[in-house]
Each structure stands twice: as C-alpha cells, then as structure tokens.
Amino acid sequence: MSFFKRLKDRFAPTEEKQEEYPLDTLEEQDYDEQPAPAPAKKNEWTFDFDDDDLMSIEEFEELEAQQIGAKFRQGLEKSRENFQNRLNDLLAHYRTVDEDFFEALEEMLIQADVGFNTVMELVESLRFEAKRQNITETEDLREVIVEKIVEIYEQEDDELQAMNIQDDELTVILMVGVNGVGKTTTIGKLAHRYRQQGKTVMLAAGDTFRAGAIEQLQIWGDRVGVEVVKQSEGSDPAAVMYDAINAAKNKGVDILICDTAGRLQNKANLMNELQKVKKVLSKAVPGAPHEVLLALDATTGQNALVQAKAFKEVTDVTGIVLTKLDGTAKGGIVLAIRNELHIPVKFVGLGEKLDDLQPFDAESYVYGLFADMIENSDVETTQDDDQHAE
C-alpha cells in the first residue's frame, strides 16, 4: 500500500461514514456559548447514541481518526496552502530530478520555517532515495517527500510523545513559556481535555509576577469547572505550589497543572524561581513534575525556536505545546523544533475552541499539510494497484 493511500484510508472521511455519523456530530461549541461541561466518568464513552446506533470499536476508531484528520486539515489550512502550492509549482517548473530542483526545494522548505539543518538532512535523504529508486521525474518524488517529512519527525523514541500521566497517583504538569504565547489558554484547554477523560483537575496560579495572570487563570478555571489554588499578586510562586500540592493530595486530585512566570529576559531570576518551584514539587510528590511543557507561539516562526533553546537551558523541558498553529503559514516550525532540539511536540493549537488543542501526531500533521494532494491521489493509486494486480 502506498504512503498516500495509507494516510487517506486513515484520515479522509468516507461518504458512507459521513452519512451515518457526520464529522460535526461531536463538534464542541465555543466555550463562551456554553456552561462548564461535567467531567466524564472513568472508562465511560462520552458519545450519545441510541443503543441501535452503537458503533463497534473498529467503527469508533475509524470515526475518531477521521475527526482528528478533519481537525488538522482545518487547523493547518494556511500552512497547507503554502506547502502544497509551493510544492506543486516546484514540481511543475522542474520536471527532472537534478541539482537545480533540489536547491529550489531547499529554498522552499527554509521559507516554510522547517529550519536550515532539518532542510539539509531532508534534502540529502531525498537525493539518496532518488538514486536508490532511480527516480528521474520530480512528479514521482512527490509522495517520497511527504513520507520523508514523517520519518524526520519519528526518527526518535515514540514513547517520548505520550504524556507521562501517573496511574492512580497525582500527576503534576508544570507549564512554562513567555508572556503572550497562549500559556494560560493552553492550561485551560488541557484541564478541559483531562476532565473529559474523567479525571479530576486542579490549577495552581504560580505566575504571581504578571499583572492579571491570576485573574486570567481563574476565568479559565471557572469556564472548565476546575478549582484554582492562588495567593495574592507578588506572592512567592513556590508557596503557591506548596498550597496547591497539599490541596490536590487532600482532595484526591488526579492532575495538577501549574502556571509559572515567563520572565525569559532575566534568565537568572527565572532559573532560580523554576528550580525553587521544582524542588517544592519533587519534595512533596516523588518524580514531580512529571511533565514540563513549554508553550510556544507558532506564528513567531524561528523566534519560537530561539525561545525553546533558551528555556531548554533554564529547565528540563519534556515537551512542547505549539499554540496558534492555525494562524501561521509556516507550519514547518514543528519539524525544526523536533529535529534540532530533540524535544517532542506533544500538543498543537488548531483553533479557538476547547477541543482544538490536539495531541500531536506526525501522520496527522502531514495529512493536514498535504490533505488535498493526498485525497486527490486516487487515480494514481488505483492505476498502481491495478498494475501490481496484473
């Protein structure tokens, strides 16, 4: 099975399933239009169908994959138009696989913020693959380019991709990032996601430095229906964490998400503050924080990469949350972060709705970037399959 066909089978909505279960069946309304949702009970499906309409596990997984595909397709619209149009123009202009084509491809990918080092690795891999498969026409390299992008991302341990959520114990997630990247919004959406999974969630307002930060987190706590532990503005963040840990333990909370200040311009102060916070957390809960998530604004492009490098020097970042990916045409920054910093992107922001914060998956990502190209590959795939059958 070709790579494009596999992605299409996994993510593209089929007409039959669309008629039976439209993809907007489970679409969430905007959080301003509805009250805080009640959490799902543990191990309970949150889908409301009559008994006669109950789906099999296979049907559910198929529908879920199609919904994820639809989210990435919609959220990466700007980047998809940029990637697909540029690649199509490139393939139309250069018909023969030669050095001129590879140089033009390098330039295109760099302009999409894929990152210089990553682009060099990717194009070198394509040169090798073209020689190995004796590919002489650029059109025949189209699918290989997309497949190599997935390989670039998945070249390391996939287990790092999953969140380190503890079973039957308190999980502590520390959120870091500079002001304005969507850190507070990400915390609120994460809290909503875990509540929908039947987990109890608490928030800790550790950004006591920025004016209004505590109030903003409280607004999100009210929206998604979770408790926020806070003190007055200017309080010691470590003291807030101490109170939050005790409250979470006393109430049997599953997940504690901790906000922090984002004063990256003064690395020394930020480092001291984060070390103090982490010391309080680890002393109260062995192994905490279980995740240190760095929120980055995708619309800032290469500046996001600079921020990631700086925070990696300050603290042990375990994963990236790339916000506002729907607002940029340079979605290649995902690859640059993963390949050059060796930090997995764990979540991406694909819109404004509560459920638009999605776990990152390399195949979902390339489907979002090249959906039109993948879905329109029907005729070629069918012809290839018929030839193999003969």
C-alpha positions as CSV (number, residue, x, y, z in Angstrom):
1,M,0.0,0.0,0.0
2,S,1.3,3.4,-0.9
3,F,2.0,6.0,1.8
4,F,-0.6,8.4,0.4
5,K,-3.2,5.6,0.3
6,R,-2.5,4.7,3.9
7,L,-3.0,8.3,5.1
8,K,-6.1,8.6,3.1
9,D,-7.6,5.4,4.4
10,R,-6.8,6.5,8.0
11,F,-7.9,10.2,8.0
12,A,-10.0,11.1,5.0
13,P,-13.8,10.9,5.7
14,T,-15.6,8.3,3.7
15,E,-19.0,9.2,2.2
16,E,-20.6,6.2,3.9
17,K,-19.4,7.1,7.4
18,Q,-20.2,10.8,6.8
19,E,-23.8,10.0,6.1
20,E,-24.1,7.7,9.2
21,Y,-22.0,9.8,11.6
22,P,-21.3,13.3,10.3
23,L,-17.9,14.6,11.4
24,D,-19.6,17.5,13.2
25,T,-21.6,15.2,15.4
26,L,-19.2,15.6,18.3
27,E,-18.1,19.1,17.4
28,E,-17.8,21.3,20.5
29,Q,-19.4,24.7,20.8
30,D,-17.3,27.7,21.6
31,Y,-16.6,27.8,25.4
32,D,-18.3,31.2,25.7
33,E,-21.6,29.8,24.4
34,Q,-21.9,27.0,27.0
35,P,-21.5,26.3,30.7
36,A,-18.6,24.3,32.1
37,P,-19.0,20.7,31.0
38,A,-19.4,17.9,33.5
39,P,-16.5,15.5,33.6
40,A,-17.0,12.1,32.1
41,K,-16.9,9.1,34.4
42,K,-13.8,7.0,34.2
43,N,-13.9,4.4,31.4
44,E,-17.2,5.7,30.1
45,W,-17.7,6.7,26.4
46,T,-18.8,10.3,26.1
47,F,-20.8,9.7,22.8
48,D,-24.5,9.9,23.0
49,F,-26.1,7.4,20.5
50,D,-29.1,5.2,20.8
51,D,-28.4,1.5,21.5
52,D,-29.4,0.6,17.9
53,D,-26.8,3.0,16.7
54,L,-23.9,1.8,18.9
55,M,-20.6,1.7,17.0
56,S,-18.2,-1.2,17.1
57,I,-14.6,-0.5,18.4
58,E,-13.4,-0.5,14.8
59,E,-16.1,2.0,13.7
60,F,-15.3,4.2,16.6
61,E,-11.6,4.2,15.9
62,E,-12.3,5.0,12.3
63,L,-14.5,7.9,13.1
64,E,-12.1,9.2,15.7
65,A,-9.2,9.1,13.2
66,Q,-11.4,11.0,10.6
67,Q,-12.3,13.6,13.2
68,I,-8.6,14.1,14.1
69,G,-7.8,14.3,10.3
70,A,-10.6,17.0,10.0
71,K,-9.1,19.0,12.9
72,F,-5.6,19.0,11.4
73,R,-6.9,19.7,7.9
74,Q,-8.9,22.7,9.1
75,G,-6.2,24.0,11.6
76,L,-3.4,23.8,9.1
77,E,-5.2,25.4,6.2
78,K,-2.8,28.4,5.9
79,S,0.3,26.1,6.1
80,R,-1.3,23.6,3.7
81,E,-1.9,26.3,1.1
82,N,1.7,27.5,1.5
83,F,3.3,24.0,1.3
84,Q,1.0,22.5,-1.4
85,N,1.1,25.5,-3.7
86,R,4.8,25.9,-3.5
87,L,5.5,22.2,-3.9
88,N,3.1,21.9,-6.9
89,D,4.7,25.0,-8.5
90,L,8.1,23.5,-7.9
91,L,7.1,20.1,-9.5
92,A,5.5,21.9,-12.4
93,H,8.6,24.1,-13.1
94,Y,11.2,21.4,-12.6
95,R,10.3,18.2,-14.4
96,T,13.6,16.5,-14.0
97,V,15.2,15.4,-10.7
98,D,18.5,17.3,-10.8
99,E,20.6,19.6,-8.6
100,D,18.6,22.7,-9.6
101,F,15.4,21.0,-8.4
102,F,17.0,20.1,-5.0
103,E,18.3,23.6,-4.5
104,A,14.9,25.1,-5.2
105,L,13.3,22.6,-2.8
106,E,15.8,23.6,-0.1
107,E,14.8,27.2,-0.5
108,M,11.1,26.4,-0.4
109,L,11.4,24.4,2.8
110,I,13.6,27.1,4.5
111,Q,11.0,29.7,3.7
112,A,8.4,27.5,5.4
113,D,10.5,27.7,8.6
114,V,11.4,24.0,8.5
115,G,14.9,25.1,9.7
116,F,18.2,25.0,7.9
117,N,19.7,21.9,9.5
118,T,16.5,20.0,9.1
119,V,16.1,21.0,5.5
120,M,19.7,19.9,4.7
121,E,19.0,16.5,6.2
122,L,15.7,16.1,4.5
123,V,17.0,17.0,1.0
124,E,20.1,14.8,1.4
125,S,17.8,11.9,2.3
126,L,15.7,12.7,-0.9
127,R,18.9,12.7,-3.0
128,F,19.8,9.3,-1.7
129,E,16.2,7.9,-2.2
130,A,16.0,9.3,-5.8
131,K,19.3,7.5,-6.6
132,R,18.2,4.3,-4.8
133,Q,14.8,4.1,-6.6
134,N,16.2,5.5,-9.9
135,I,13.6,8.4,-9.8
136,T,14.3,10.8,-12.7
137,E,11.0,12.7,-12.8
138,T,10.1,15.1,-10.0
139,E,6.4,14.1,-10.0
140,D,7.5,10.6,-8.9
141,L,9.2,12.2,-5.9
142,R,6.0,13.9,-4.6
143,E,5.0,11.1,-2.2
144,V,8.5,10.4,-1.1
145,I,8.9,14.0,0.0
146,V,5.9,13.7,2.3
147,E,6.9,10.4,3.6
148,K,10.4,11.6,4.5
149,I,8.9,14.5,6.5
150,V,7.2,12.0,8.7
151,E,10.4,10.0,9.1
152,I,12.3,13.1,10.1
153,Y,9.9,13.6,13.0
154,E,9.6,9.9,14.0
155,Q,13.3,9.1,14.0
156,E,13.5,9.0,17.8
157,D,11.7,7.2,20.6
158,D,7.9,7.4,20.1
159,E,7.3,6.8,23.8
160,L,8.5,10.4,24.5
161,Q,5.4,11.5,22.5
162,A,3.0,10.3,25.1
163,M,2.2,12.3,28.2
164,N,3.6,10.9,31.5
165,I,0.3,10.5,33.3
166,Q,0.5,8.5,36.5
167,D,-1.9,5.7,37.3
168,D,-3.9,6.2,40.5
169,E,-1.4,8.9,41.7
170,L,-1.2,12.6,41.5
171,T,0.3,13.8,38.2
172,V,2.0,17.2,38.2
173,I,2.3,19.2,35.0
174,L,4.5,22.3,35.0
175,M,3.7,24.8,32.3
176,V,6.4,27.3,31.2
177,G,6.7,29.9,28.4
178,V,7.0,33.7,27.9
179,N,4.1,36.0,28.2
180,G,1.7,36.2,25.2
181,V,2.2,32.8,23.8
182,G,-1.1,31.4,25.0
183,K,0.2,29.6,28.1
184,T,-2.9,30.3,30.2
185,T,-5.3,29.3,27.4
186,T,-3.3,26.1,27.0
187,I,-3.6,25.3,30.7
188,G,-7.4,25.8,30.5
189,K,-7.8,23.6,27.4
190,L,-5.6,20.9,28.9
191,A,-7.7,20.9,32.1
192,H,-10.8,20.6,29.9
193,R,-9.2,17.6,28.0
194,Y,-8.4,15.7,31.1
195,R,-11.8,16.4,32.7
196,Q,-13.5,15.0,29.6
197,Q,-11.4,11.9,30.2
198,G,-13.0,11.5,33.7
199,K,-10.0,12.9,35.6
200,T,-10.2,15.5,38.4
201,V,-8.0,18.5,37.7
202,M,-6.7,21.4,39.8
203,L,-4.8,24.5,38.7
204,A,-2.0,26.4,40.5
205,A,-1.7,30.1,39.8
206,G,2.1,30.3,40.0
207,D,2.5,33.3,37.8
208,T,2.3,35.9,40.6
209,F,4.5,38.3,38.8
210,R,2.5,39.4,35.7
211,A,-0.5,41.7,36.4
212,G,-3.8,40.0,35.7
213,A,-2.3,36.5,35.3
214,I,-4.0,35.1,38.4
215,E,-7.4,36.5,37.3
216,Q,-7.0,35.1,33.8
217,L,-6.3,31.6,35.2
218,Q,-9.3,31.9,37.5
219,I,-11.5,32.8,34.5
220,W,-10.3,29.6,32.7
221,G,-10.9,27.6,35.9
222,D,-14.5,28.8,36.0
223,R,-15.0,28.1,32.3
224,V,-13.9,24.5,32.5
225,G,-15.1,23.8,36.1
226,V,-11.9,23.2,38.0
227,E,-10.5,24.7,41.2
228,V,-7.7,27.2,41.1
229,V,-5.3,27.5,44.0
230,K,-3.9,31.0,44.3
231,Q,-2.5,33.7,46.5
232,S,-2.2,37.5,46.1
233,E,-0.2,39.1,43.3
234,G,3.5,39.2,44.2
235,S,3.4,36.1,46.4
236,D,6.2,33.5,46.3
237,P,5.4,31.1,43.5
238,A,6.9,28.2,45.5
239,A,4.4,28.9,48.3
240,V,1.5,28.7,45.9
241,M,2.8,25.3,44.7
242,Y,3.1,24.1,48.2
243,D,-0.5,25.0,48.9
244,A,-1.6,23.5,45.6
245,I,0.1,20.2,46.2
246,N,-1.4,19.9,49.7
247,A,-4.9,20.8,48.4
248,A,-4.6,18.3,45.5
249,K,-3.5,15.5,47.8
250,N,-6.2,16.2,50.3
251,K,-8.9,16.2,47.7
252,G,-7.6,13.2,45.7
253,V,-7.0,15.1,42.5
254,D,-5.7,13.3,39.5
255,I,-3.8,16.1,37.7
256,L,-2.4,19.4,39.0
257,I,-1.4,21.9,36.3
258,C,0.9,24.6,37.5
259,D,1.3,28.0,35.8
260,T,4.6,29.9,36.0
261,A,6.0,33.3,35.2
262,G,7.6,33.9,31.8
263,R,10.4,36.4,32.5
264,L,12.8,35.0,30.0
265,Q,14.6,38.3,29.6
266,N,16.1,37.6,33.0
267,K,17.3,34.0,32.8
268,A,19.0,34.1,36.2
269,N,15.8,35.0,38.1
270,L,13.7,32.6,36.0
271,M,16.1,29.8,36.6
272,N,16.1,30.4,40.4
273,E,12.4,30.6,40.5
274,L,11.8,27.4,38.5
275,Q,14.4,25.5,40.5
276,K,12.7,26.5,43.7
277,V,9.3,25.5,42.4
278,K,10.5,22.2,41.1
279,K,12.2,21.5,44.5
280,V,8.9,22.1,46.3
281,L,7.0,19.8,43.9
282,S,9.5,17.0,43.9
283,K,9.8,17.0,47.7
284,A,6.0,16.7,48.1
285,V,5.5,14.2,45.2
286,P,8.4,11.9,44.2
287,G,9.1,12.3,40.5
288,A,7.2,15.6,40.1
289,P,6.9,17.5,37.9
290,H,6.1,14.6,35.7
291,E,5.9,16.9,32.6
292,V,7.4,20.3,31.9
293,L,5.6,21.7,28.9
294,L,6.9,24.7,27.1
295,A,4.2,26.8,25.3
296,L,5.4,28.4,22.1
297,D,3.6,30.6,19.6
298,A,3.8,29.1,16.2
299,T,3.2,32.4,14.5
300,T,6.5,33.7,15.6
301,G,8.4,31.1,13.4
302,Q,12.1,30.9,14.1
303,N,11.7,33.1,17.2
304,A,9.8,30.2,18.8
305,L,12.9,28.0,18.1
306,V,15.1,30.6,19.9
307,Q,12.7,30.6,22.9
308,A,12.8,26.8,23.0
309,K,16.6,26.8,23.1
310,A,16.6,29.4,25.9
311,F,14.1,27.5,28.0
312,K,15.9,24.2,27.4
313,E,18.9,25.9,29.1
314,V,16.8,27.0,32.0
315,T,14.8,23.9,32.8
316,D,14.3,20.3,31.7
317,V,11.6,20.7,29.1
318,T,9.9,17.4,28.4
319,G,7.5,18.5,25.6
320,I,6.3,21.4,23.5
321,V,2.8,22.8,23.2
322,L,2.8,24.7,19.9
323,T,-0.1,27.3,20.1
324,K,-1.8,29.2,17.2
325,L,-0.7,26.8,14.5
326,D,-3.9,27.6,12.7
327,G,-2.7,31.2,12.4
328,T,0.5,30.7,10.5
329,A,1.5,29.6,7.0
330,K,4.9,28.4,8.3
331,G,3.9,25.1,10.0
332,G,7.3,23.7,9.2
333,I,8.5,25.0,12.6
334,V,7.2,21.8,14.1
335,L,9.9,19.8,12.3
336,A,12.6,22.3,13.2
337,I,11.8,22.1,16.9
338,R,11.7,18.3,17.0
339,N,14.8,17.7,14.8
340,E,17.1,20.4,16.1
341,L,16.1,20.4,19.8
342,H,15.1,16.8,20.2
343,I,12.1,17.8,22.2
344,P,8.7,16.2,21.1
345,V,5.8,18.5,20.2
346,K,3.1,16.9,22.4
347,F,0.1,19.2,21.7
348,V,-0.8,21.7,19.0
349,G,-3.3,24.5,19.0
350,L,-5.5,24.3,15.9
351,G,-8.2,26.9,16.7
352,E,-10.1,28.7,19.4
353,K,-12.5,26.0,20.6
354,L,-11.9,24.0,23.7
355,D,-11.2,20.8,21.8
356,D,-8.9,22.5,19.3
357,L,-5.9,21.7,21.4
358,Q,-4.9,18.3,19.9
359,P,-2.2,15.7,20.7
360,F,0.4,15.9,18.1
361,D,0.9,13.0,15.7
362,A,3.3,13.1,12.7
363,E,0.9,11.5,10.3
364,S,-2.0,13.7,11.3
365,Y,0.3,16.6,10.8
366,V,1.4,15.7,7.2
367,Y,-2.2,14.9,6.4
368,G,-3.1,18.4,7.5
369,L,-0.3,19.8,5.4
370,F,-0.9,17.8,2.2
371,A,-4.6,16.7,2.5
372,D,-5.7,17.9,-0.9
373,M,-2.7,16.2,-2.5
374,I,-3.3,13.0,-0.6
375,E,-7.0,12.9,-1.3
376,N,-6.6,13.6,-5.0
377,S,-4.1,10.8,-5.4
378,D,-6.9,8.3,-6.1
379,V,-6.4,7.8,-9.8
380,E,-2.6,7.3,-9.5
381,T,-3.1,4.9,-6.6
382,T,-5.8,2.9,-8.4
383,Q,-3.6,2.6,-11.5
384,D,-0.6,1.5,-9.5
385,D,-2.7,-1.1,-7.6
386,D,-4.1,-2.4,-11.0
387,Q,-0.6,-2.8,-12.4
388,H,0.5,-4.7,-9.3
389,A,-2.5,-6.9,-9.6
390,E,-1.7,-7.8,-13.2
